[in-house]
């Protein structure tokens, strides 16, 4: 524990932030909400944007449509009601010698605003100037209280950084803390990376770049700063990407050098399998099969990702790989995220495997008693070459005699540790992970940068794009008419809800009640059934079998049908409360139809109360069927953390880099990282020790491969 003031030379960047001058325990708690715990975290709290104070504008000379900064006194402050519906907003009127302007906030804490904008307070406002009834106004401007004329003079003539904040923390407080920290620690900071490396990649020293971003020079272009395209931004973005890619390069290099299993191609087994298929593989499926077959034959572990849009035929490719493992005396484990998907894989694949005389087993939480013990015994003895299941596969009780191939379906549903647990059930087995959630290019190079990637970018012949329409509640009768029209043609329908049962907290339609409502409307002419994850395994199997055999015409369900449920005769997907689903979910749900040559439809029933993000998602769904474009848009809306989900833990976080914006820098950083590992696999050369040290710090023990001498 640190006590009292410390000398610059004594204090590392890992010093808790509370020991920075002006912080203390109280402010440290507020900074923790911004993930600032140490001095280094504080330095990497890069401004969101910058306000140009070099030219203050008199209020009387403001021009609408321009970003402007003014200083004035608060003339009035308080809540007002806007429009006929009486929506309450908070309005502050500020004036100077030349005129006055109102600042308006739609979202506010009343007591805090009243205290902050007391009449007579000197205030600085910055934002886009607009007009309402010929009066000047700001909406949600940047606002700072100025304690004195001296402070107003000091703040004018500068480019001021605007930081992310939390309740009870203000811009001027944060600026002062960062200035104190830099004055104390900055002089002792040595160049973070070798000079020749920086020159080769046209970079500045990262510490110099951080200083430039916190304390921008008076002659810099503010627009360049706000676009995060300054030389300092580029350096720090490159730095973040480089050390992520360096870790991935190490992982990939170790995989290539690791002793693995060679599974030679057995042509007659592959030809027999193709002969059993009721269709011909697409050219894309053939290409990916060849890539997998060639890699499985090599003497080191395969580590491959298959990307393929919904309905592109990834499961067939995975089964072809599993058959090659079985033909060579090895076992294959196929893991799916839900019982319904695992069961469907089992029943689909068993139809082919029975004809080829190859046993397979199913293991899920619903498989119990004697049947479970039987699977355990047959897997441990090697008598069942292919085991299909859910998370139950990774339980310690299930052992494999000779595991040669691991297939992970919908891999984004599983965490790193779960994948590792399955991998450890064999001696460096080949790994094949699959996703029907298209991965943006940037994520393919980061989250999956240590994998080889195969893309099935072709749908089976004769498939028609699904017609997607957005309906409101007023169009419900039109929806039912359209459903009845498809049912008369002998087609089937999915109707998906966000909830299984009624909720006291959420006023949403639920699958249980609406299943009864649809039965009232469509039965006895058409059979309606309810499917959700809480049903017993046998009941789910029966419902899915009856739906496939067309004994059930309308299947109401939760998003449990999001992945894997395959019924080519279904031509309508209705998503109730579509505004509550994410883009990837909506894309997956739409992919449950359009699996035949018949025209299919996806109807998005959306409540009129939609957030801006929900409006964007629904608009994209109506506009395009391109899974990769949808993925890019999803990444832009949600950001990489949300897109990947918290279970993708294992990679360093990005503090500055933006995967949607910085693809060009990412590709350069990746190239540099892989070239470095190619030259020095263990980073053992003296000139590379600094890279190894930083890498270990950034990955914080998450990269097992860093145990190099």
BELQUIKA-V999310 format. One record per run of one state. SS is the DSSP state (H for helix, E for strand, C for the rest). FROM is the first residue (numbers start at 1). LEN is the number of residues. If there is no record, write none. Layout:
SS/FROM/LEN + SS/FROM/LEN
This chain:
C/1/7 + H/8/3 + C/11/5 + E/16/1 + H/17/3 + C/20/4 + H/24/9 + C/33/5 + E/38/1 + H/39/5 + C/44/5 + E/49/4 + C/53/6 + H/59/3 + C/62/5 + E/67/16 + C/83/4 + E/87/10 + C/97/2 + E/99/7 + C/106/4 + H/110/7 + C/117/5 + E/122/7 + C/129/1 + E/130/3 + C/133/2 + E/135/5 + C/140/2 + E/142/5 + C/147/2 + H/149/7 + C/156/3 + E/159/4 + C/163/8 + H/171/18 + C/189/6 + H/195/6 + C/201/5 + H/206/9 + C/215/7 + H/222/5 + C/227/4 + H/231/27 + C/258/9 + H/267/10 + C/277/6 + H/283/14 + C/297/6 + E/303/6 + C/309/5 + H/314/14 + C/328/3 + E/331/5 + C/336/3 + H/339/18 + C/357/3 + E/360/4 + C/364/5 + H/369/13 + C/382/4 + E/386/4 + C/390/1 + H/391/4 + C/395/8 + E/403/6 + C/409/2 + H/411/3 + C/414/2 + H/416/8 + C/424/6 + E/430/6 + C/436/5 + H/441/6 + C/447/5 + E/452/5 + C/457/10 + E/467/5 + C/472/1 + H/473/16 + C/489/3 + E/492/5 + C/497/2 + E/499/1 + C/500/10 + E/510/1 + H/511/12 + C/523/5 + E/528/4 + C/532/5 + H/537/12 + C/549/5 + E/554/4 + C/558/1 + H/559/3 + C/562/8 + E/570/7 + C/577/1 + H/578/3 + C/581/2 + H/583/8 + C/591/10 + E/601/5 + C/606/6 + H/612/12 + C/624/3 + H/627/18 + C/645/1 + H/646/3 + C/649/14 + H/663/17 + C/680/6 + H/686/14 + C/700/4 + H/704/3 + C/707/3
